[in-house]
Amino acid sequence: MTTHDDAQQELATLFPDLTTSLAETDPEFWAYHSDFALGEVLSDSALSRPDRLTYQLAAMIAVGAHEPFRSLLGAALDNGVTPVQVKEVAYQAVAYVGAARVVDFIAITNEVLTERGVALPLPGQSTTTPEDRTDLGIAVQRQIVGTETVDGMYDDAPADALRFQRFLSANCFGDHYTRTGFDLQQRELITFALLVALGGAVAQVKGHVAANRNVGNTRAQLLDVLTVLLPHVGYPRTLNGLAQVNAAAPAEDQ
């Protein structure tokens, strides 16, 4: 089967009722972009369809793409991504791109789920309480980035800026990473997708490449995430992400 045939089959699987004016107004672009994004790119990624759609949904949030997110959300829900997982992607995105951007995507998600007859709110996924979120957050933070790194962040923080380390432990890790819906490995790949798509977060991308390795994800998985993000976030952000993978998870270490 040719790349074009593969792309058309994937397009029909993901968007069986798709109608787009681009096929009429921009036929050359639509043809080569579809063949690339849904044929050539996917032939070089070993990710399952649900995993790939999950990381692409995260990227759509990071770049602020409302309508592409809505379309991809429908495809994800039809192809193995659960309503809980979609919500968890959005909730986790708040820690990395901010609530100001993410609330619109939560609203879109609620609209799509309601249209599909899914009762809201969904079952809760939190495993912490206000009393233990900081301690549990620090524990998972140490698991992800290492005890020495976490302790150093607290030890090196100026007294008037210590609050940011506390926020990071209690909120970013305690409120988000301790939730169910995804395991730790999947959450780290989601974070990697969010940071790469966001752009301008070089140090954080590099740090989360190392964190991905700490929780058991491989260089090959990180490269596969970059591969499926490329058509949606462009070459500069993808190649910047690749540079950080090469720096923190070089090929010779595999």
N, C-alpha and C positions, 0 to 999 in steps of 0.2 A: 504494500500500500504506500502511496506517495505521501509526502508531507501535506500536500493540499488535501488529499482524501482523509488523512488523520485529523487535520484541522476541521474539516467540514463535519466529520463524525463527532468530534468533541463539541463543536458549536451546537449541533443538534441535541446532544446530550445535556448540555448545560442550559441552553436557551431554546427549548423546542418551539416556543411561540414568538421568537424574536422577529421584530420588524424594525429595520433601521433605515433612515433616509440616506445614510452614508453609502449604502450599496448602490444607490441611484445617483447621488450627487458627487461622490468621491470613490468611484468603483476601483480605481487602481490602488488607492491607499487601503481601502477596505480589504481588498484581496491579499495584498502582501502583508498587511498587519495581521490579519486573521491567520494566515499561513504561518507567520513567525510566532505569534503569541500562543496559538493553540496547536501548532504542529511542531515546528522546529524546536522551540524552547522546551516543550514537554517531552520531546524525545531524549533530551539531555538531563532529565530530572527523574529520580527514583521515588519521589514523594507520592503517597497515595492521593487520590482526588480530594477526600475530605481534608487532609492535612494541608495540601496546597491551597485550597480555597480558604482555609482558616488564616494562613499567613498572608494571603492576598487581601482578605478583609481587613486585617490589621493595617496593611499598607494603605488601603483606601482611606481609612480613618486618618492616618498620619499625614497624607497629602491633602486631605480635605475634599475628597471626591464624593459628593453626596449621591448623585444619580448612578455613577458606576457602582458605588457601594450597594445601593438599593437593588440593582440588577444582579450583582454578584451574590447578595444575600439570598435572593430567591433560589439561585442555582445551588448555593451551599446547603440550604435547608432541604432541597430535593435530592442531595447527593451525600448524605451521611453526616452533616454537621448539625448538631442538635440545637434547639432553642437555647438551652442553658449555655452551651459553648459559645454561641454567638454573643449572648449577653456578657459572658466572661471576657471575651476579646475586648468588648467595648469598655467594661469596667477597668480592665488592666491598662487599657490605653490611657486612662486618665492620669496615671502616674507618670507617663512619659510624654504626652502631648498636651495635657491639661484639660480640665473640665470645660473650659470655654469652647474648645473645639468638639469635644466628645459628646456633649449633651445633645447636639443635633443628630448624631448617629444613634444614640440611644432612642431618641424619638422616632427616627426612621425604622429602627428595629421593632419598636412597639407597634407601629402602624402595620408593618408587614406581618408580624406575628398575629395581631388582632384580625387582620384580613384572612388569615389562614385558620382562624378559630382557636388559637392558642390562648388559654386563660392566663391573665396577668393579675398579680405578680407571679413569676415563676417560683418554684421551691427555693428556699434560701440555701446558699452555698457557704456561708461563713462558718469558720471553725474556731473563731476567737471571741473574746468578750472585751469590753473596755478595760477590764482589770488585767487581762493577760496578753493583750495584743502586742505590747512592747517586748515582753520577754520572748514570746513565740516568734515575733518578727526578727529579733536578734538571732534566735536559734536558726531560723531558715536562712537568714542573711549570711550567717557563718557557713552554713552548708553550701551556699551558692558561691560566695566570693572568698571564703576562707577566714578562719578565726583570726589569723595574724592581720589580715587586711582590715577586718572590722574593728579589732581592738586598736589598730593604728589610727583609723579614722577618728575614733573617740579621743585617743591620747593626743593627737596632733591638732585637734580642733581648738581654736581660740575660745575662751570662755563665753564671749558674747555671740559666738556662732554655733555653739554646741547644739542649739535647738534644731539645726538642719540635719544633724546626724540622728537626733531623736526622731524627727519627722520621717526620715528615710527608713529607720528601723520599724517604727510603729505603723506608719501609714503605707509606704511603698511595699514593704515586705510583710508587715503584720496584717494589714487590711486586705492586701491583694494576693500575695503568693501563698497564703495559707488556705485560700478558698479551694473548694472542690470544683469539679467540672473539667479541669485539666490537671495532669500530673506536673511535677516540677520540670521535667525535660521539655514538655510541650510549652509550658509557660516561658521558659528561657528562649525557645525558638520564636515565640510570639514577640517577646521583648526585642530580640534581634531584628525581626522584621519591622517592628515599629520604629526602632532607632535608625535603621538604614533608610527607611522611607522618609523619615522626618528630615534627615539631612542636617549637617552642621553639628553633629554630636559625635565627633571622632573619638574622643576619649571614652565616651560611654559605649560606643560600638565595640571598641577594642576591649574594654572591661567585660562586656557581656559575651564576647567571643570566648574569653578565658572562663567566664562563668558557665557558658554552655559546655565547655570541656569538663569543668568540675562536676557537672551533674550527669555526665555520661554521653552528651551529644558529640558527634564526630565532625571533623572538617568536611567530610562528604555531605553531611546533612546541612551544614551551613552554606556550602556551595549550592546545594539544591534549592535552598530558600532564596538565595540571591538570584538563581536562574529564573525562578518563577516570578520574582518581583520585577525583573528587568523591564519587560514590556510596559509595566505600569508606573515605574518610578524613574526610568531613563538611565542612561549610561553613567553620568557623573556620580549619582548617589550609589549606583550598583558598584562601580569601580572603586569608589571610596570605601565601601563595605568590604570589597575584595581585598583591598590593601590592608585592612585591619585583620581580616582572616589570615592573610599571609604573614602578618606580623605576630599574631598571638596564637595561631594554630598552623604553623608552616608545614608544607607538604612533607618535608624530611622527617617530621616528628610522627608521621602516621605509621 
